[in-house]
Amino acid sequence: MIRINKEINPKGLAGKIERLYETAGKKIASLRASWNLEKGSPVFTVKGQYTSRGWTEWTQGFLYGMGVLHFDVTGNIQSLNYGRENTLKIMAPHLSHVGVHDHGFNNISTYGNLHRLMEEGKIDDNVWEKNFYELAMKVSGAIQAARWTELSDGLGYIYSFNGPHSLFIDTMRSLRILAVSYQLGHCLMGEQDEKISLLSRLLKHGETTIRYNIYHGTGRDAYDIKGRVAHEAIFNLNSGAFRCPNSQQGYSPFSTWTRGLAWAICGLAEDLEFLDSLPEKDFDGIKIGSIEGKNGFITRFINAAEEVSDFYMANTASDGVPYWDTGAPGLTKLGDYLSRPAEPYNEYEPVDSSAASIAAQGLIRLGKFLMKKDNQAKGQNYFKAGLTIASTIFQEPYLSLKPDHQGLILHSVYHRPNGWDYIPPDRKIPCGESSMWGDYHALELGLLIHRIFEDSYFCFFKRV
């Protein structure tokens, strides 16, 4: 269980964030000089060097997005140019990629960050360049929304790369591309010129995920624990019926893969920021089951966000870094592992620092949201939990300070069941390596906290 530092505050992390970004600059420079695009996208490190791993192309945007985020905090023009130029040269295929559920990762991290900086006045306003970024996100949001399985009762979902039967928890974070595209005034055009609302699809996907990927302690099965998540929900496409939970990257369908849990926390919190920015009239005509109206959907998303956040906080180590799956079998050999800091060099089960990076941002955003809604006590608890996690991963043994290691945040895990993660010769489990998504989200987390202690905020949506 996370031991929350009640005295922690954003300003107190200023030194750690400065060090994080100073270190990140060196890692970005190393990748800029050495990465061979013919190898595809960098995914995770092996012996400290980034390598690719073909599964889906979901990490390239994080590479160039890191450059843009680094500029945002440090003003480093080389980093900006790296992100800006490669977004133009490399990222176009990701806009029309019909085979993945990852548009909100690749395209928000690049086009979205550049558009945000222009909106904020941090880079010069250029009408045609801004139009380019906006068109890119409009197209990306529509392409993502078209990857759709319709269910009965007003439900439906953006299906994963596994196929139309498969709903991944990860996509709650990737929904942000639909949100930005919608705010830019876009829609998906279907057969016979049907105008399909991106907001409606976002809400339907969110509700389907909340019903079938998130557990609520209502006895759905023998392992129904409130706040637990399943990586994947499987549906019968002939009838549209839910069939079973599943897991691609976790230990089992009935345990919780903690990075999936983190995607839910962060995605739900960010979706709440989006929904709150919309006028009430935008929800007219959208009803899913008994849920309707702006307040109805916000309440539904708040309840789900609190459930998954509470489960994360109760089922992770005291410093906020989780082990890779709550049901991993080797955890029984670690004794009372939840009562002490995570042990990345243990002999039985790896931790996942990337899950910590993602979850921390979600907890901070959820905390800020609830405080804005006058729920100060609960909001402060989530907010300070997020800061506590950030304080942990922004220092050793997680911050990667060795100049010959290309990763930024150590002890990330990609795909434990497939055995893709590197295990050092003197170890029994993966450790000491980094991932592109973990490094990118550490910088998003650092930027969020940096903005808060500067009395501003970091968000991809127009705020009210």
PyMOL commands that set and color helices and strands:
alter all, ss='L'
color gray80, all
select helices_A, chain A and resi 10-34+37-39+60-74+77-90+92-95+103-119+127-146+171-174+176-183+191-193+198-212+258-276+280-283+293-314+329-334+337-339+353-372+376-393+436-453
alter helices_A, ss='H'
color red, helices_A
select strands_A, chain A and resi 44-46+49-51+148-150+156-158+166-168+188-189+195-196+232-235+242-246+287-288+291-292
alter strands_A, ss='S'
color yellow, strands_A
deselect
rebuild
show_as cartoon
